[in-house]
C-alpha cells in the first residue's frame, strides 16, 4: 500500500539507486563469486541459475545459508567477499550511468540501497568507480526486512535527510519498485536492467536509458516529469 507519496513530481529532492542490474551489470560476477565460494567451502559446484534462484533472499549471509544447507558463518561471508573482490573489476557500469551520475550529483544527494550486504556493495561500487557518487550505501544486512519491504529505502532517505515522499528509488526488479512504492518514494524502473519486465512492473516512471532521468528532471527544480 502506498504511504502517501506526493503526487507533485516536483517533490523529488534525492535519488536512491539499486545496485545490481541498475547501476552495474553484475550478472556474471556475483553468481561466479558465489560459485567459487561454495566450491571452496563445500566442494559443490553450482550453476548460475541456482544462484539466481536465491537472489531474493538478500545479503550473502542468507544466500550462503541456503546454498550451503547450514547456518553460514562470518568466515563463510569473508570467503564470498574474497571471491567477489578477485573478479569485481569485471562488473561495469551500464552505459549512461556515469553520465547520469555526473550531472545528478551536482543537483541532488544520491544514495544506494541494495539487497547485497554493505561490504559487497562497497567492493563492487569501488571496483566500478561509482562509490564516490554516493553519500550513503545501505546494504541488505543493515535492514530487518528485505525487498519488497521498504526498510532499505526508508533508511537511505533518512541518511540523506529527506522524507521518502521527496525521493525517487531507481531499480530494475518488481521487488525494487514495490519497495519504492511502499516507502512512498517515486518508483523509477531501470528498463535496461536484467530483471525489468514491463508486463509486471509497478513503476511510476520507466526509463530506457539512465540518461533519460536527466530529461525527466526539471533543470531548475530537480523535478521529474509526469510518467506517461
N, C-alpha and C positions, 0 to 999 in steps of 0.2 A: 504493500500500500504506500502511496506517496505520502511524504511527510511535509507537504506544504511548500514545495519549491515555487518561487515566484514565477508568474507567467511572463513577466517582463524580462526578455533576454538581456537587457542592459544590466541586470543584477550580477552577471558573471564578473568576478574580480580575481579569480585564481583558477588555475588548471592543474588537476591531478591526473597522472597518467598510469595506466597499467604498463607493465614492462614487456614480458614475453608475448610476442605476437602483435605488439603495439608499437613499442619503441625499437625493439631489436628482433631480428629473425634468429631465434634460438631453437628452431625446430629440429636441428641435428645435435647441437652442442649439449643441451640439457639432457635429453634422453641418453646420449652417448656417455655423459658423465655418470648418470645413474647405472648404466650397463656396466661400466668399468668398476664402479664402486661395489656393486652387488657381486660381480665376479670375484673381486678381491676378498670380499667379506664372507661369501658363502660358496664360491665355486660354481654358482649357477650363471648361465649365460641367457639373458633375457633379450627380447626383441624391442624395438622402438614402440611397436603397437602396445606391448604390455606396459610400457612406461606411460604412454599417452593415456591409457585407460585409468590410471590412478592420479593423474594431474589434479583432478578436482579436490583431492584431499588437502592440498595446500602445501605447507612447508616440508622440507626434507625429512624432518623427524617423523612426521606422519606417513609420508610416502615410503620411507625406508622400513618403517614398522610393517606396512602392508607387504612390501616386496620381500622382506626377509622372513616374514612369518613369525616374528617375535618382536618384543619391545626394542626399539632402536636405542642406542646409547649415544652419549656425546662423542665418543670415539668414532662411531659409525658416521655421524654427521660430518666430522672432520675429514673422514676418508672421502666422502662425497665432495666436500669443498675442495680437497686437494685434486680430485679428478676433474672438477669443473674448472679450477684455476689453470690447469695444464692446457686446456683447449678453449678457454674463454675468448681469446682473441679472434676465434673463428666466427663468433656471433657479431654480425654487423648491424648497424642501424638501418632501418628501412629507408629507401630513397625518399628524400624530402624531409626527414625527421630533423636533421641538423639545421637545415634552413629554417624550419618552423620554430625550433627552439631558440635559435639565434635571435629571431625577431621577438618572440613571445617574452623572453626573459627580460627584455628592456621595458616591458609594459605590465607584466603580471607576475606574481610569485608562482613558482612551479614546484610540484612535489610528485612523488611516485608512491603508489600503493600496489604491491604485487603479492600474489599468493606464495611466492618463493620467500625463504627467510631473509632476514636483513643482511646477513653476511653474503649469501649467494647473490643478492641484488647488487651489493657493492662490488662484488667480483665482476659481474657481467657489465654493469654500468661503467665501472672503471676501465675495463679492458676495451670497451667500445668507445670510450672518450666522452660519454654522456654524463657522468657523475657530477661534474661541476655545474651543470644547469639547474640542479635541484636543491632547494633549501631543506628538504626533508625526504628521506626514503623510509617508507613504512613497509615492513615485511609481514608475511603471514604468521610468523612466530610472535608477533607483538600484539595480536588481537585474540580475543576469546573465540569468536565465531568467524569462520571462513566465508568467502563469497558463496552465495549471493547475499549474505548478511552485509549490512552497511558499515560494520565496525571499522574497517580499514579506511574507508573514505572519510568517515567522521574524524578519525584520529589524524589523518593527513590535513584535513581542513582546519582542525584545531591548532595543529602545528604552524599552519600558515596564518593563523589569526583571522580566518574568515568563517562565516556561517556556511553550512552546506548549500543553502539557497543562493549563495553568492559564488558558487564554484561549478566547474564542469569536470566530469570524470570521463576520460577517453580510454576505451577498451575495446577488445575485439570479440569477446565471448558473451553469450547471453547472461552468464553469471556476473560479468563485469557491469553490464548495462543495468541489470536488475539491482545490483548493489548501489549503483548511482541513483537510480530512481527511488529506491527505498530510503536512501540517505537524504533525499531532497535536492541532490545536485542534478545539473543538466547531464543527461546520458548521451554521450557522443560516441558513435560507433566508428572504430578504425576499420573501414571497409577493406583495407589492404591486408589485414591480419588473417592468419591461417584458420582461426576459429569463427570468423564472422560468417553468418548465414543470414541473408536478407529476409528469408521467409519467416524466421522466428526471432528477429531482432526487436527487443523492446526499446529501441533508441528514440531519443528526441530529435537527433540530428545524425545523419550518416555522411561520412567523408570518404571519398575515393582515394584521396592523397593527403598526407599530413599538411601540406601547404594550403589546402583548402580551409584549414582552420583560421588562417590569417585573413582570408577574404570573408570568412563567416563572422569575424570580429570587427566591430566598428573601429576604425582607426583612431577616432577621437576618444571614445569612452570604453573600449575594450568589450563591446557587447556583441554577441553572436547574432547573426540574422536569424529570423524565424525559420525553423525547418520546413521544408516543402512537404 
